Amino acid sequence: MCGLAGLLRLDGSPADERDLAAVRTMCEVTAYRGPDDQGVETIGAACLGSRRLAIIDLSPAGHMPMADPTRRWWIAYNGEIYNFQETRDELERRGVGFRSHSDTEVLLQAWIAWGPACLDRFAGMFAFAVYDSATGELTLARDRYGVKPLYWMDAGGRLLFASEIKALLTQRPTASLDHQRLGEWWLYRNVDALAPETLIEGVRQLMPGQLLRARDGRISVEPWYDAVDRVDEAEHRRLGALTAEQIVVEVERQLDESVRLRLVADVPVGTLLSGGLDSSLVTALAARHSQQLTAFHVSVVGHEDMDERRFAETLTAHHRIPFIPLDLTAAGFRANLAHVTWLEDLPLTHANSVAYHLIAKVARAHGTIVVLSGEGADELFGGYAWNYRRRMRLRRLEPWLRRLPASVHDTAALLVYAHAGLPVTARRFRELLPPAIGVLDRFARADAEARCAEAYGFVRDPVVRDVSGAMLADLGDFLAPLLRRLDRTTMGASIECREPFLDHRLVHTAINLPLEWKVGRRADKWVLKQIARRHLPDGLIWRKKMGFPLPLADYIAPLATPDFFANGFCEDALRLGRRGTARLLEGWRRWTFGAFGLITLELWGRMFLMGEPVDSVSERIAAVEPAAVPARSQAVLRAAA
């Protein structure tokens, strides 16, 4: 719900017309986040701006920036507080009056009543700015898991903040690349977690669960929530003493309540239904509480082995839910690639970001304003077998691997490096590679994972501690770019996406659930599959996980050529040169995801650092489109563009 922007003059002097114009410009850049209303207000040293996507209380009473009746307190807000009604009831018992039915006013009044402590009461996703005109203090806050974004920078004695990086860049004459963070992006395709720096020097993100306070020229950042602190030995022991049936009942109750709360809206609500377990379960539970639900699905045309449409159709037929699919084609994918890269503010981490944006546009065209997704289930309940189950097996094998002679290790390493085309003849290459990687990411991921494993210190089995810690770390690391993808691609279509699995109460249960109920002997995501048996046909539960794949090699083939990179960001700004990009692209089909990353880095660099317009970059892609495109693909292309 909405996009926000604003600034604070750090010297305390009154904001002026120049500041007003700056905030208005920042809001306009992300107007798609809120097409229903807009507002910009100067209040003392601050200027707050909002673009509103009306979801709760569609009347003008929900206008932002919003002030309390005394006009001392002001708020600009992006997100939803799903349990706002119970907080409103409590405030009304304390004598607080309300002029609207919006959750925005509840949040503002709760802040006035309890300060930052009010955040612990909320089940929701949010990023907001509150300004106290009496003290001149500005506070920025972000939700527990970073569902909603918030960026800031200190520029010329002004603290500027906005929902997206591109809005802040309107207030900078030039943007510079942060090379340290680029190194991390190359390694992990993720600069959304663990550190506030972004790929743009000077632009920072407020991290999940953090508050920023600015007053009297000082800026401080402090945590208000950390999932690691919610790992609790007593709760782990309590859950471990329950029977399998009791575990299933408790988790199902919490998930069902989370889904029910996320259906609260004054606009139509639907679901993003891939056909996989998580989105199918969310859709089935939502159908219990809503008779107006619509399911939206992306069908991968021409690739039956990757197309989950039949599974999605089975579910919607079973529950009698309207089903609206989108046929995704290679041409439609490429036609929207530059625009979606621009929306995400970073080189795309996941190719299916394009599909998410296109299906969000379909939902919006059908009048649906809110959609639910299954994001977060894999990290919480053990859905990544390639990570958690494999990790468990390797840890069990470690005592045996240590017995192997060093020469065997060296031979295996040489074979791996040679197969990857790495310079195995370089002196001390194999010895230097691990510390080089550590320096590039400042050991941040290793430290974070170790801290998460230490939270499970009460667990006797070291392998279980390690895997549990890895899952907890992924909640803050691996999940971060997935949440960015959901926010940018849906809000880019003026759609709000909600994630029932990320209700903090359900999260706290999941992170304290003994590992055997998640990645134990029974199955991956065992507890969710037991819940699903009550709501889904068996054929949808026990099939192999697909993970929303795309025929990426076919989609990017016209772009994976040195000519596409000519005189561009990688060649010139990164100084790879023509030979460098050509060598990187040699045999690219063996590392398709790496090639895709290189392509989206090129697109992002052209738009964000070289100043090339989005339309111009899209035209560059269209210029390499295969000459003979079937008529049906052309029609899909025109509809998606």
Phi, psi and omega in degrees: 000099168094167170230148181229159177202161179175182179204163175223128173284116188290340177275359177085358179289153184296140173295145184238191183297327177297319178293319179299316180295322179297314181291322178297320178296317179299320179293321182295325181300327180246039182300333180297338179289340181205084184278354189270336183195158177214155179196143175223132182225138170260131180224101182060235182278357185251157171221123182244140179225153182213145166240121190258130166257105188284122181230316175248123184060091184280358184283169176299346179296341179271009182302143175229157358301145184247140178244155172282170184302331180279347183063022172278318186255137181227149181219141165237133198216140176231121177139195179216135170257103189290330180259032184297333184295320180291326175292320177299316180301318180294318179295322178295325176294337177272002176096008179281132176261154182234145180254355180220178175248019186273154174285342177300313181293325177297316178300314181298314181291326177294322177296317179298321184284318190236354183066206183302339179299339180295336184296328179295338181281339193270135165258110183177187176232136185195153165217129184209163175236128175241132180240129176260104185290343179284321182258345183077018181266131173254134176236130172251142181221149178227148186293173190302318189247006176076033178294318179256138188271157172201124182241156180209162174205153177260113186224111174060041179079009177238135170270117179249144180216155181195164180288336182223152182298318184301331177292317179296325183293344175293343182255016177233134180295324178220156177242138181244144181282136172272103187292329177299314181290329176297321177300319178294321179297320178300322183283319191238351186053037186203112170236027182265350188234158167077334180215148184283341183294150177246186177288348179257123180302133176088345178262124183241154171258144167284124186287157176306139178071024180242155171243141170244131177241136178228125181196140177054039177081000181250142177239127177228147179236135182215151178279146169243349179208143174212121183300330180300324181290347182267358171287122190226123183299318182296318179292321177299319180291320180298312180294324179293339180274352181280156174283166178303317180296320180294322177299312181299315181298316183293314180294320179297319179300315182292318179294318180297318179293322178297316178297316181301315180298325183279002171267353181289116182190155175261018179225164179298143182238140176225191176227152170267107188250106178281329188107353176280176185300312189293308181291330178292319179293317177299317180296317180296318179292321179298324180295338177290334187251350183222135177263356182247025183282141173233137179256133181244137190220145175257123179254128182272102187293133174081006181223078186300327181292340179254353187269119182262014184303320183298327179287319178296319179294323178299316181294312183294327175293321181298322183256003179056052180252133175304137187236123181235110180263160171239129176274113179267130178239166178300317181295317178296322178299308183294324181296335183252000186297314181294316181297318181290325174299319177297318179300320187282347178072354181218159172305139185297134176272325184234127181298329183286002171305321180298316180296320179300318181294317181295321180287331174294323176295323177296315179300315180297319180296333178268009175087004178273130185251335181236136175230151176254146178230170181260017183298143177101341183294321183295318181291324185277326189241015170082044184273348183263087181299324180297343179252295190288309182292320178295320179298318179298316181295317180295321178296324178292332182274346187308314180303327180282322180295328180294339181280348181289144177297151181301326181297327177293317177301314182297318179297317179297318180296318179299319179295318180296312181297317181297319180296327180277356180077024181271155186284082184291343181274349181297137184297128177059022182303311185293330179284328185271337185301310182300312178293331177297317177297319179299320179294318182300320182256012176058026180057018185299316183291321178296318179295316182295319181292321178296319179297320179293320178294323179296333178297335178262031182301337179283350178277127186290317186286117182296330178291318177296320177300315183296312182291320177298319178295322179296320179294318179294320178297322180296334178297333178255343186250290184298326183287334188305309179291335177292322178289324175299316178304312182296316181297309186291318185288326179278314178295333175296341175253014182061044179233140174260132178250134181241145186239094183300330181292345183261019167297129189298332180290321176291321178301316182296326175293315184297317184286344176258359180285129177307143188300331183298337178276356181242301182235036182274205183293334191288302183180161171292142182053042186305312186295323178293324179292328176290322175295317182299329180300338180274347189228343186237152171299143183305325182298339179271345188270314192260005179286165182293137178294136180251321176075030177056059180281158174230153175284070192299321180301318178293322184293322186259358184309315181294342184262343185275055180226148179304326182299326181294334183265002187302130176056033183248201186295310183294316181293311189265304185291318178272353176060036174285332181074168181296318180293323181297313179293324179297318180293321179297329183270356177296129179061034187297337180293344176280342178221065187302318182293326176294319178296319178299318178298319179296320179295313182287332173296319177299314180298313181298314181298320178298318185280316189268333183246335179258355175075018180282131181298152180302316182298323180294319179293321177297322178294326177297320178292317181298331182292337179257010179296135178308142186297317184261098177250124181306151183303320182296320178295323177297321180295318178295320179301314180295322181291326184277334186292000000 
